Each structure stands twice: as structure tokens, then as C-alpha cells.
Amino acid sequence: MARPDYPFTPKSNRWLEPGQFWAIPLDDGRFACGRVLSVRTQGVGGRTAFRAGLMDWSADEPPVADSLIGRAVIAQNNAHVLTITQTGGEVLGFRPLDVDEIVPAPDTGGAWAVNTIKRLAEHHFGSDR
């Protein structure tokens, strides 16, 4: 079975790939961007875990691949697939990590709560900054 077309709502990490991204709606109506940095396929979380990154990007419209050119990851951690579905809803597209020289940090065993990436995005880009 082939990966679903973009956009798609993941139910597990089966179709997640490093480089995919999703919009994180901010309270002021703008958007931040989350990115899939790596996918866990074995052990605890082998069906639902992935490494999520918050991009140094915000705008009035959801992200597209070209809007992420040269943007860095400003925070990252392990996350559950619900991080995507509950903070943005769906994977919007793909941009290879290597073209922007993005390398996931080593896994330290921690993990974000489902809404942590949204709270971080609000802190960095939202109207409360």
C-alpha cells in the first residue's frame, strides 16, 4: 500500500517520513510549523512515536515546502502521533531535511506531552511574546 497523498491525517507513524511538516495554528490566527525529524519503528512507541521539531518559521498562511527553505529547528523531542493530529490535524507536505542541513539531535529518552509543541510555538511566535 502506498503512502496517502498530501494532506493526510496520520493514525500511526506508518506513513510518517523525516522531512514531512504540519501547520500549528496559533491563537492570534497565524501559523507555526512542526516537522517530522525521525520515526521510531521498534520498542515502546514503535507504532506511534516520532521525533518532532518546531521550525523557526511563522506566517499568516500554513507552511508549504518552499516557505521552509533555510529554516532551522528551534526545539525538538520525541512525540506521539497525536502531536500532529491535535495541534494541526494533518501532514501537509514534505521537504527533505538534508537540503536545509537539519540533523535530529540524539534521543535522550524524554518526550513531549501532546500539546507541548503548540505551547512552545505560542511562546516563540504568538501574540503573548
MITOR-120829 format. One record per atom (N, C-alpha, C): residue number from 1; residue in three letters; z, x, y. Coordinates in Angstrom, 2 decimals, padded with zeros to 5 digits, m for minus. Example, Ala and Ser with C-alpha at 12.3 -4.5 7.8 and 13.67 -1.06 7.14 Angstrom:
residues 2
> 1; Ala; 007.80; 013.19; m005.69
> 1; Ala; 007.80; 012.30; m004.50
> 1; Ala; 007.80; 013.20; m003.30
> 2; Ser; 007.08; 012.85; m002.25
> 2; Ser; 007.14; 013.67; m001.06
> 2; Ser; 007.87; 012.90; 000.03
This chain:
residues 129
> 1; Met; 000.00; 000.85; m001.19
> 1; Met; 000.00; 000.00; 000.00
> 1; Met; 000.00; 000.89; 001.25
> 2; Ala; m000.81; 000.54; 002.21
> 2; Ala; m000.96; 001.33; 003.43
> 2; Ala; 000.09; 000.92; 004.47
> 3; Arg; 000.39; 001.87; 005.36
> 3; Arg; 001.31; 001.60; 006.46
> 3; Arg; 000.78; 000.44; 007.28
> 4; Pro; 001.67; m000.42; 007.77
> 4; Pro; 001.23; m001.53; 008.62
> 4; Pro; 000.61; m001.01; 009.92
> 5; Asp; m000.25; m001.81; 010.51
> 5; Asp; m000.83; m001.48; 011.81
> 5; Asp; 000.26; m001.56; 012.88
> 6; Tyr; 000.06; m000.84; 013.97
> 6; Tyr; 000.98; m000.91; 015.12
> 6; Tyr; 000.66; m002.14; 015.94
> 7; Pro; 001.64; m002.79; 016.51
> 7; Pro; 003.07; m002.57; 016.31
> 7; Pro; 003.53; m003.20; 014.99
> 8; Phe; 004.67; m002.69; 014.46
> 8; Phe; 005.26; m003.30; 013.28
> 8; Phe; 006.78; m003.21; 013.37
> 9; Thr; 007.44; m004.15; 012.72
> 9; Thr; 008.90; m004.20; 012.69
> 9; Thr; 009.37; m003.64; 011.35
> 10; Pro; 010.02; m002.49; 011.34
> 10; Pro; 010.44; m001.90; 010.07
> 10; Pro; 011.64; m002.63; 009.47
> 11; Lys; 011.61; m002.80; 008.16
> 11; Lys; 012.75; m003.38; 007.44
> 11; Lys; 013.50; m002.29; 006.69
> 12; Ser; 012.85; m001.15; 006.51
> 12; Ser; 013.45; 000.03; 005.90
> 12; Ser; 012.76; 001.24; 006.55
> 13; Asn; 013.06; 002.42; 006.07
> 13; Asn; 012.40; 003.61; 006.63
> 13; Asn; 011.10; 003.96; 005.90
> 14; Arg; 010.66; 003.09; 005.00
> 14; Arg; 009.48; 003.39; 004.17
> 14; Arg; 008.26; 003.77; 004.99
> 15; Trp; 008.00; 003.09; 006.10
> 15; Trp; 006.80; 003.33; 006.88
> 15; Trp; 007.07; 004.15; 008.14
> 16; Leu; 008.30; 004.64; 008.29
> 16; Leu; 008.58; 005.48; 009.45
> 16; Leu; 008.03; 006.88; 009.23
> 17; Glu; 007.51; 007.46; 010.31
> 17; Glu; 006.97; 008.82; 010.28
> 17; Glu; 007.43; 009.55; 011.54
> 18; Pro; 007.76; 010.84; 011.41
> 18; Pro; 008.09; 011.61; 012.60
> 18; Pro; 006.97; 011.51; 013.64
> 19; Gly; 007.35; 011.16; 014.87
> 19; Gly; 006.39; 011.01; 015.95
> 19; Gly; 006.21; 009.57; 016.39
> 20; Gln; 006.59; 008.61; 015.55
> 20; Gln; 006.48; 007.22; 015.97
> 20; Gln; 007.48; 006.94; 017.09
> 21; Phe; 007.21; 005.92; 017.89
> 21; Phe; 008.07; 005.61; 019.03
> 21; Phe; 008.21; 004.10; 019.21
> 22; Trp; 009.28; 003.73; 019.93
> 22; Trp; 009.54; 002.34; 020.25
> 22; Trp; 010.11; 002.24; 021.65
> 23; Ala; 009.95; 001.07; 022.25
> 23; Ala; 010.49; 000.81; 023.59
> 23; Ala; 011.94; 000.39; 023.49
> 24; Ile; 012.73; 000.83; 024.46
> 24; Ile; 014.12; 000.40; 024.59
> 24; Ile; 014.22; m000.32; 025.92
> 25; Pro; 014.27; m001.66; 025.91
> 25; Pro; 014.37; m002.40; 027.17
> 25; Pro; 015.69; m002.08; 027.88
> 26; Leu; 015.61; m001.78; 029.15
> 26; Leu; 016.80; m001.51; 029.96
> 26; Leu; 017.20; m002.78; 030.70
> 27; Asp; 018.45; m002.84; 031.10
> 27; Asp; 018.97; m004.03; 031.76
> 27; Asp; 018.28; m004.33; 033.09
> 28; Asp; 017.69; m003.31; 033.73
> 28; Asp; 017.03; m003.54; 035.02
> 28; Asp; 015.55; m003.93; 034.87
> 29; Gly; 015.11; m004.17; 033.62
> 29; Gly; 013.74; m004.61; 033.38
> 29; Gly; 012.77; m003.49; 033.04
> 30; Arg; 013.20; m002.24; 033.20
> 30; Arg; 012.34; m001.11; 032.85
> 30; Arg; 012.52; m000.77; 031.38
> 31; Phe; 011.90; 000.31; 030.92
> 31; Phe; 011.95; 000.71; 029.52
> 31; Phe; 012.27; 002.19; 029.39
> 32; Ala; 013.00; 002.52; 028.34
> 32; Ala; 013.18; 003.90; 027.87
> 32; Ala; 012.42; 003.98; 026.55
> 33; Cys; 012.47; 005.16; 025.92
> 33; Cys; 011.69; 005.34; 024.70
> 33; Cys; 012.51; 006.05; 023.63
> 34; Gly; 012.52; 005.47; 022.44
> 34; Gly; 013.10; 006.10; 021.26
> 34; Gly; 011.99; 006.67; 020.40
> 35; Arg; 012.32; 007.72; 019.64
> 35; Arg; 011.31; 008.41; 018.84
> 35; Arg; 011.87; 008.71; 017.46
> 36; Val; 011.06; 008.57; 016.44
> 36; Val; 011.41; 008.97; 015.08
> 36; Val; 011.19; 010.48; 015.00
> 37; Leu; 012.26; 011.22; 014.69
> 37; Leu; 012.16; 012.68; 014.60
> 37; Leu; 012.04; 013.17; 013.17
> 38; Ser; 012.68; 012.49; 012.24
> 38; Ser; 012.55; 012.79; 010.81
> 38; Ser; 013.04; 011.57; 010.04
> 39; Val; 012.75; 011.55; 008.76
> 39; Val; 013.12; 010.41; 007.93
> 39; Val; 013.86; 010.90; 006.70
> 40; Arg; 014.99; 010.29; 006.40
> 40; Arg; 015.76; 010.62; 005.21
> 40; Arg; 015.22; 009.80; 004.05
> 41; Thr; 014.94; 010.45; 002.93
> 41; Thr; 014.38; 009.74; 001.79
> 41; Thr; 015.28; 009.76; 000.56
> 42; Gln; 016.37; 010.55; 000.61
> 42; Gln; 017.26; 010.64; m000.55
> 42; Gln; 018.70; 010.55; m000.10
> 43; Gly; 019.59; 010.27; m001.04
> 43; Gly; 021.01; 010.24; m000.77
> 43; Gly; 021.42; 009.02; 000.02
> 44; Val; 022.59; 009.11; 000.66
> 44; Val; 023.10; 007.99; 001.46
> 44; Val; 022.11; 007.69; 002.57
> 45; Gly; 021.72; 006.44; 002.68
> 45; Gly; 020.77; 006.05; 003.71
> 45; Gly; 019.33; 006.35; 003.36
> 46; Gly; 019.05; 006.66; 002.11
> 46; Gly; 017.71; 007.02; 001.69
> 46; Gly; 016.64; 005.97; 001.94
> 47; Arg; 017.04; 004.73; 002.16
> 47; Arg; 016.06; 003.67; 002.46
> 47; Arg; 016.10; 003.21; 003.91
> 48; Thr; 017.15; 003.60; 004.63
> 48; Thr; 017.32; 003.05; 005.98
> 48; Thr; 017.58; 004.09; 007.06
> 49; Ala; 017.84; 005.33; 006.69
> 49; Ala; 018.23; 006.34; 007.68
> 49; Ala; 017.03; 007.13; 008.19
> 50; Phe; 017.15; 007.53; 009.44
> 50; Phe; 016.17; 008.42; 010.05
> 50; Phe; 016.85; 009.15; 011.20
> 51; Arg; 016.22; 010.20; 011.71
> 51; Arg; 016.73; 010.92; 012.87
> 51; Arg; 016.02; 010.35; 014.09
> 52; Ala; 016.81; 009.80; 015.02
> 52; Ala; 016.29; 009.16; 016.22
> 52; Ala; 016.47; 010.07; 017.41
> 53; Gly; 015.53; 010.00; 018.34
> 53; Gly; 015.63; 010.77; 019.57
> 53; Gly; 015.40; 009.87; 020.77
> 54; Leu; 016.14; 010.12; 021.83
> 54; Leu; 015.92; 009.46; 023.11
> 54; Leu; 015.06; 010.39; 023.94
> 55; Met; 013.92; 009.90; 024.40
> 55; Met; 012.99; 010.71; 025.16
> 55; Met; 013.36; 010.75; 026.64
> 56; Asp; 013.00; 011.83; 027.30
> 56; Asp; 013.18; 011.97; 028.75
> 56; Asp; 012.02; 011.24; 029.42
> 57; Trp; 012.09; 009.91; 029.36
> 57; Trp; 010.99; 009.06; 029.84
> 57; Trp; 011.55; 007.67; 030.14
> 58; Ser; 011.11; 007.10; 031.24
> 58; Ser; 011.36; 005.69; 031.54
> 58; Ser; 010.26; 005.21; 032.47
> 59; Ala; 009.97; 003.89; 032.39
> 59; Ala; 008.89; 003.34; 033.21
> 59; Ala; 009.02; 001.82; 033.25
> 60; Asp; 008.17; 001.21; 034.06
> 60; Asp; 008.15; m000.24; 034.20
> 60; Asp; 007.48; m000.94; 033.03
> 61; Glu; 006.68; m000.20; 032.25
> 61; Glu; 005.97; m000.75; 031.10
> 61; Glu; 006.43; m000.01; 029.84
> 62; Pro; 006.31; m000.63; 028.66
> 62; Pro; 006.66; 000.06; 027.41
> 62; Pro; 005.84; 001.34; 027.23
> 63; Pro; 006.35; 002.29; 026.46
> 63; Pro; 005.65; 003.55; 026.27
> 63; Pro; 004.36; 003.39; 025.46
> 64; Val; 003.41; 004.26; 025.76
> 64; Val; 002.21; 004.46; 024.95
> 64; Val; 002.15; 005.95; 024.66
> 65; Ala; 001.36; 006.34; 023.69
> 65; Ala; 001.32; 007.74; 023.27
> 65; Ala; 001.08; 008.69; 024.43
> 66; Asp; 000.12; 008.38; 025.29
> 66; Asp; m000.21; 009.29; 026.40
> 66; Asp; 000.90; 009.41; 027.44
> 67; Ser; 001.76; 008.39; 027.55
> 67; Ser; 002.85; 008.47; 028.52
> 67; Ser; 003.94; 009.44; 028.08
> 68; Leu; 003.90; 009.87; 026.82
> 68; Leu; 004.92; 010.78; 026.29
> 68; Leu; 004.51; 012.24; 026.33
> 69; Ile; 003.32; 012.52; 026.84
> 69; Ile; 002.82; 013.90; 026.88
> 69; Ile; 003.81; 014.80; 027.63
> 70; Gly; 004.25; 015.85; 026.95
> 70; Gly; 005.13; 016.84; 027.56
> 70; Gly; 006.57; 016.42; 027.73
> 71; Arg; 006.96; 015.24; 027.26
> 71; Arg; 008.33; 014.76; 027.43
> 71; Arg; 009.22; 015.30; 026.32
> 72; Ala; 010.43; 015.68; 026.70
> 72; Ala; 011.40; 016.26; 025.76
> 72; Ala; 012.34; 015.19; 025.22
> 73; Val; 013.02; 015.55; 024.16
> 73; Val; 014.09; 014.72; 023.60
> 73; Val; 015.37; 015.12; 024.31
> 74; Ile; 016.11; 014.14; 024.86
> 74; Ile; 017.34; 014.47; 025.58
> 74; Ile; 018.61; 014.19; 024.78
> 75; Ala; 018.48; 013.44; 023.70
> 75; Ala; 019.62; 013.19; 022.80
> 75; Ala; 019.04; 012.81; 021.45
> 76; Gln; 019.74; 013.19; 020.38
> 76; Gln; 019.28; 012.83; 019.04
> 76; Gln; 020.43; 012.79; 018.06
> 77; Asn; 020.25; 011.97; 017.03
> 77; Asn; 021.24; 011.87; 015.97
> 77; Asn; 020.65; 011.04; 014.84
> 78; Asn; 021.34; 011.02; 013.72
> 78; Asn; 020.95; 010.16; 012.63
> 78; Asn; 021.18; 008.72; 013.05
> 79; Ala; 020.35; 007.82; 012.51
> 79; Ala; 020.45; 006.41; 012.89
> 79; Ala; 019.99; 005.54; 011.72
> 80; His; 020.33; 004.28; 011.79
> 80; His; 019.89; 003.26; 010.84
> 80; His; 018.64; 002.60; 011.40
> 81; Val; 017.76; 002.11; 010.55
> 81; Val; 016.53; 001.46; 011.00
> 81; Val; 016.83; 000.28; 011.94
> 82; Leu; 018.02; m000.30; 011.86
> 82; Leu; 018.40; m001.36; 012.80
> 82; Leu; 018.44; m000.86; 014.24
> 83; Thr; 018.55; 000.45; 014.42
> 83; Thr; 018.48; 001.02; 015.76
> 83; Thr; 017.16; 000.66; 016.43
> 84; Ile; 016.10; 000.63; 015.67
> 84; Ile; 014.80; 000.24; 016.21
> 84; Ile; 014.74; m001.26; 016.41
> 85; Thr; 015.08; m002.01; 015.38
> 85; Thr; 014.89; m003.46; 015.43
> 85; Thr; 015.84; m004.15; 016.40
> 86; Gln; 017.01; m003.57; 016.63
> 86; Gln; 017.96; m004.22; 017.54
> 86; Gln; 017.93; m003.67; 018.96
> 87; Thr; 017.21; m002.57; 019.20
> 87; Thr; 017.13; m002.06; 020.57
> 87; Thr; 015.73; m002.19; 021.15
> 88; Gly; 014.74; m002.47; 020.35
> 88; Gly; 013.38; m002.58; 020.87
> 88; Gly; 012.53; m003.51; 020.04
> 89; Gly; 012.85; m003.60; 018.78
> 89; Gly; 012.19; m004.56; 017.93
> 89; Gly; 011.11; m004.02; 017.03
> 90; Glu; 010.24; m003.17; 017.57
> 90; Glu; 009.12; m002.74; 016.74
> 90; Glu; 008.63; m001.36; 017.12
> 91; Val; 008.05; m000.70; 016.12
> 91; Val; 007.40; 000.59; 016.33
> 91; Val; 006.07; 000.33; 017.01
> 92; Leu; 005.86; 000.97; 018.16
> 92; Leu; 004.67; 000.69; 018.97
> 92; Leu; 003.49; 001.60; 018.68
> 93; Gly; 003.77; 002.84; 018.26
> 93; Gly; 002.69; 003.78; 018.07
> 93; Gly; 003.18; 005.12; 017.57
> 94; Phe; 002.30; 006.11; 017.67
> 94; Phe; 002.55; 007.44; 017.11
> 94; Phe; 001.97; 008.51; 018.03
> 95; Arg; 002.73; 009.58; 018.21
> 95; Arg; 002.26; 010.80; 018.87
> 95; Arg; 002.90; 011.95; 018.11
> 96; Pro; 002.12; 012.88; 017.56
> 96; Pro; 002.69; 013.97; 016.78
> 96; Pro; 003.75; 014.74; 017.58
> 97; Leu; 004.84; 015.07; 016.93
> 97; Leu; 005.92; 015.81; 017.59
> 97; Leu; 005.48; 017.22; 017.97
> 98; Asp; 004.69; 017.85; 017.11
> 98; Asp; 004.35; 019.25; 017.34
> 98; Asp; 003.49; 019.47; 018.59
> 99; Val; 002.73; 018.48; 019.01
> 99; Val; 001.89; 018.68; 020.21
> 99; Val; 002.75; 018.80; 021.47
> 100; Asp; 003.98; 018.32; 021.41
> 100; Asp; 004.91; 018.45; 022.53
> 100; Asp; 006.04; 019.43; 022.22
> 101; Glu; 005.85; 020.19; 021.14
> 101; Glu; 006.81; 021.22; 020.70
> 101; Glu; 008.21; 020.63; 020.49
> 102; Ile; 008.28; 019.44; 019.91
> 102; Ile; 009.55; 018.78; 019.60
> 102; Ile; 009.94; 019.13; 018.18
> 103; Val; 011.13; 019.69; 018.03
> 103; Val; 011.67; 020.05; 016.72
> 103; Val; 013.04; 019.38; 016.60
> 104; Pro; 013.26; 018.57; 015.55
> 104; Pro; 014.57; 017.95; 015.39
> 104; Pro; 015.67; 019.00; 015.25
> 105; Ala; 016.82; 018.71; 015.84
> 105; Ala; 017.98; 019.59; 015.69
> 105; Ala; 018.51; 019.48; 014.27
> 106; Pro; 019.23; 020.49; 013.80
> 106; Pro; 019.80; 020.41; 012.45
> 106; Pro; 020.72; 019.19; 012.31
> 107; Asp; 020.71; 018.62; 011.13
> 107; Asp; 021.54; 017.46; 010.82
> 107; Asp; 022.98; 017.92; 010.66
> 108; Thr; 023.87; 017.40; 011.48
> 108; Thr; 025.28; 017.77; 011.41
> 108; Thr; 026.11; 016.74; 010.65
> 109; Gly; 025.44; 015.72; 010.12
> 109; Gly; 026.14; 014.73; 009.32
> 109; Gly; 026.63; 013.52; 010.08
> 110; Gly; 026.58; 013.55; 011.39
> 110; Gly; 027.02; 012.40; 012.18
> 110; Gly; 025.92; 011.35; 012.25
> 111; Ala; 026.25; 010.22; 012.86
> 111; Ala; 025.26; 009.17; 013.04
> 111; Ala; 025.64; 008.30; 014.23
> 112; Trp; 024.63; 007.77; 014.90
> 112; Trp; 024.84; 006.85; 016.00
> 112; Trp; 025.12; 005.45; 015.47
> 113; Ala; 025.91; 004.70; 016.19
> 113; Ala; 026.00; 003.27; 015.97
> 113; Ala; 024.65; 002.68; 016.38
> 114; Val; 024.36; 001.48; 015.93
> 114; Val; 023.05; 000.87; 016.15
> 114; Val; 022.65; 000.85; 017.63
> 115; Asn; 023.55; 000.53; 018.54
> 115; Asn; 023.19; 000.41; 019.96
> 115; Asn; 023.48; 001.65; 020.80
> 116; Thr; 023.85; 002.75; 020.17
> 116; Thr; 024.17; 003.96; 020.93
> 116; Thr; 022.98; 004.45; 021.75
> 117; Ile; 021.79; 004.44; 021.19
> 117; Ile; 020.62; 004.94; 021.93
> 117; Ile; 020.38; 004.09; 023.18
> 118; Lys; 020.61; 002.80; 023.11
> 118; Lys; 020.46; 001.93; 024.29
> 118; Lys; 021.51; 002.28; 025.34
> 119; Arg; 022.75; 002.49; 024.93
> 119; Arg; 023.80; 002.87; 025.88
> 119; Arg; 023.46; 004.21; 026.55
> 120; Leu; 022.97; 005.17; 025.78
> 120; Leu; 022.57; 006.45; 026.36
> 120; Leu; 021.42; 006.28; 027.34
> 121; Ala; 020.45; 005.44; 026.98
> 121; Ala; 019.31; 005.20; 027.87
> 121; Ala; 019.77; 004.54; 029.16
> 122; Glu; 020.67; 003.57; 029.08
> 122; Glu; 021.20; 002.93; 030.29
> 122; Glu; 021.90; 003.96; 031.17
> 123; His; 022.65; 004.86; 030.54
> 123; His; 023.36; 005.89; 031.31
> 123; His; 022.37; 006.82; 032.01
> 124; His; 021.31; 007.22; 031.34
> 124; His; 020.34; 008.16; 031.93
> 124; His; 019.36; 007.52; 032.89
> 125; Phe; 018.91; 006.30; 032.58
> 125; Phe; 017.79; 005.72; 033.33
> 125; Phe; 018.09; 004.38; 033.97
> 126; Gly; 019.16; 003.72; 033.56
> 126; Gly; 019.41; 002.35; 034.02
> 126; Gly; 019.90; 002.26; 035.45
> 127; Ser; 020.08; 001.05; 035.90
> 127; Ser; 020.49; 000.79; 037.28
> 127; Ser; 021.92; 001.23; 037.55
> 128; Asp; 022.69; 001.56; 036.49
> 128; Asp; 024.08; 001.98; 036.70
> 128; Asp; 024.21; 003.49; 036.92
> 129; Arg; 023.10; 004.22; 037.02
> 129; Arg; 023.18; 005.68; 037.16
> 129; Arg; 023.53; 006.10; 038.57
